[in-house]
Amino acid sequence: MADDFENELVTVLDEDGNEHQFELLDAIETENGRYVALLPVYDQASNYDDIDDDGELIILSVENENGEDTLVAIEDQAIFDEIADIFEERLSEFYEIDALQ
């Protein structure tokens, strides 16, 4: 990233082919894999009525399929809890974060 204060945006396609845009807050790699912490981005004013004021941190696993990185939900609750704790500690300096579930 050329500017440390510039937000990195990621566009994700859901199962229905709908695009969703997220701000990439952090990324880590552990012995269990690679993970990202994302925050939804809403660019239309009408969408602001639909969100919680506190924001919603999304944590996903990065898996490589056929040479392309794919973001997937973390199915294992123990791994999710471990990764959520790491992100919570790393991001709490910059963001007010309630305990992740």
Residue pairs with C-beta under 8 A, 6 or more apart in sequence:
1 8
7 23
7 24
8 23
8 24
9 21
9 22
9 23
9 24
9 41
10 21
10 22
10 23
10 24
10 36
10 38
10 71
11 19
11 20
11 21
11 22
12 19
12 20
12 21
12 22
12 38
12 71
13 19
13 20
14 20
20 40
21 40
21 41
21 43
22 38
22 39
22 40
22 41
22 58
23 38
23 39
23 40
23 41
24 36
24 37
24 38
25 37
25 38
25 39
25 57
25 87
25 91
25 95
26 36
26 37
26 87
26 90
26 91
27 34
27 35
27 36
27 37
27 62
28 34
28 35
28 83
28 86
28 87
28 90
29 35
30 82
30 83
30 86
32 79
32 82
32 83
33 61
33 62
33 63
34 61
34 62
35 59
35 60
35 61
35 62
35 74
35 83
35 87
36 59
36 60
36 62
36 71
37 57
37 58
37 59
37 87
37 91
38 57
38 58
38 59
38 60
39 55
39 56
39 57
39 58
40 51
40 55
40 56
40 58
42 48
42 50
42 51
54 96
54 98
57 87
57 91
57 97
57 100
59 74
59 80
59 83
59 84
59 87
59 100
60 71
60 72
60 73
60 74
61 71
61 72
61 73
61 74
62 69
62 70
62 71
63 69
63 70
63 71
63 72
64 70
74 80
74 83
84 100
84 101
85 100
87 100
88 97
88 99
88 100
91 97
